[in-house]
């Protein structure tokens, strides 16, 4: 297992962090939040950051809107945070949203979807879908360009983004310029590929954490893992879903699942850019401003998004 030396100062803390399956979900959630907000805010030029609620299937749905410094309307990215479906909020992936807003020169709408086990599947997916529809309908109100929309997410959020992209295809809209899937799995994991074996005890995400998180989210895993809202990779065809940027980390148990989903997209004729970052671990993009490769990955992802938006605009 090859891990970049820049992570060395964080490995002892990772080893002492309680296993997710050893403590109640609310306690784990609080610990993840404390660890995430302990980093200084990513310093990038932004026009505004606004918290508000929008209508959701379970009631008011909190979102955070990041607006770039621009004199005109900008493309829009709907962002879904990671956290194994049981953790994460508007603060835990704030650094990624700031980076995307500045780098992709886009409005970013971060979604605080409902969490398991209190709100199991399909609550998270339905919240993300509702948020995407709301953003598509209200893009101009939030400083966005109607018709220039992408979805993005990390870890569990990447699978939610993939599920929304597939549903958008099947529902006939909203039209998406792209989907950014950052160290996701494409749905419920099946089998034990090389990355699960060689990174079984990787820091920040162990191989046995993967199914634990999924089993908190799915009330009936045997049946619900087949639902395309949970596992878009199980679709009979992925033809005509939005173009994808697939980001994976070398020392991540989920690496091969994410890349496998990328290959399914390629086989279906979907334009895909896949980038594996050497020496990186699951969650590495949350170290923006600390880990060099996180900055590189944000630059690569932002450049890809700018290209997708430009193509949609005819530029």
Secondary structure, DSSP 8 states (H G I E B T S, - for coil): ----GGGHHHHHHHHHS--GGGS-HHHHHHHHHHHHHTS-------SEEEEEEEEETTEEEEEEEEE-S-SS-EEEEEEE--STTTS--TTTTHHHHHHHHHHTTEEEEEE----TTTT-TTHHHHHHHHHHHHHHHHTGGGTEEEEEEEEEEETHHHHHHHHHHHHHHHHT-S--SEEEEES--SSS--S--HHHHHTTT-SS--HHHHHHHHHHH-SSHHHHTTSTTT-GGG-S--TT---EEEEEEEE-TTHHHHHHHHHHHHHTT--EEEEEEEEEETTGGGGTTT-HHHHHHHHHHHHHHHHHHHHHHT-
